[in-house]
Amino acid sequence: MDDKFKTDSDGIKQSVREYYGKELQGNKDLKTNACCCSGKVGDEVKAAMALIDDEILDRFYGCGSPIPPLLDGMTVLDLGCGTGRDVYIVSKLVGESGHVIGVDMTPEQLSVAERHKDGQMKRFGYKVPNVEFLQGYIEDLGSLGIEDGSVDIVISNCVINLSPDKEKVFSEISRVLKKGGELYFSDVFADRRVPESVYRDPVIHGECLGGAMYVEDFRRLMAKVGFADFRYASISPVTIDNKDILSLVGGTSFTSRTVRAFKVDGLEDACEDYGQSVAYLGNIPGHPDYFDLDDHHRFCRGMWKKVCGNTAAMISGSRFKDSFAIRGDRSTHYGKFEDCGDDELNICGPGCCCN
């Protein structure tokens, strides 16, 4: 990754802190839709969101809904939690026995999150809070006391793009995740390396465009820090209505993407065929008929589907293992797996409601 993305780290952090702490007083102050929430939201998330205080919602800046299923009892870490919208949604979904940690560097944002803690716990019916908020940097989670292998799931919503050192961020994520843990985050990506003049502009950077990751650099970085394979759960275009900002970014196109990656053994840098197949059991709450692992893997209840070795490893090595039946192992290799990427998510066969 270009060295320009690692220079003047303190200045970039200070600029972002001021933009989100002082410049923006609510999501209506945003100048683009890059940091505006998009994406499909499940019924569980909708129900939890209905219990969140309006002040928290009004000061939310996100570009997706990076809240995966099967969270009951989990320890979840939210990087760049802001006023705590996603922390409190997840707080409801992990239950009173779960735990949610929100990390942010902006004191004005965290003060809102902390102010509503007792009220949100009361709304959820919890006797003891299951959330904590820590002020610090997502590049240095160790200084906040977050230990190796202590987190089941890491989420983040349109924040990693703001970091001046993304390699440190993803290295820290890999460090704190438990074996079998999941990274599930939404962020803004670019179709080319963003020019330095755009990267340096404090408004464009604060609007989540200047630090947007070039998709190929992101792929290389994930492999470098230990995520040999990752999946896009969704991809949607980012439109820019502000003419001044549009003229500055030039021909760069941006997308909002939700990414899923697992810290599991056996992942390879290509899809390989070991003759394995899986069938979804239909027992993930909110997903009775089918489950989408990513944007080209839909598994319908009771239907066997041939999968590559990486997909089988992601399922069998994570918390999703009890939701699937799995056939085959890696004792025999049949060459490159040719079917990945060919699925149509709206097709699951007769008798399966997948629309």
Secondary structure, 3 states (H helix, E strand, C coil): CCHHHHCCHHHHHHHHHHHHHHHCCCHHHCCCCCCCCCCCCCHHHHHHHCCCCHHHHHCCCCCCCCCCCCCCCCEEEEECCCCCHHHHHHHHHHCCCCEEEEEECCHHHHHHHHHCHHHHHHHHCCCCCCEEEEECCCCCCHHHCCCCCCEEEEEEECCHHHCCCHHHHHHHHHHHEEEEEEEEEEEEEECCCCCHHHHHCHHHHHCCCCCCEEHHHHHHHHHHCCCCCCEEEEEEEECCCCHHHHHHHCCCCEEEEEEEEECCCCCCCCCECCCEEEEECCCECCECCEEEEECCEEEEECCEEEECHHHHHHHHCCHHHHHEEEECCCCCCCCECCCCCCCCCCCCCCCCCCC
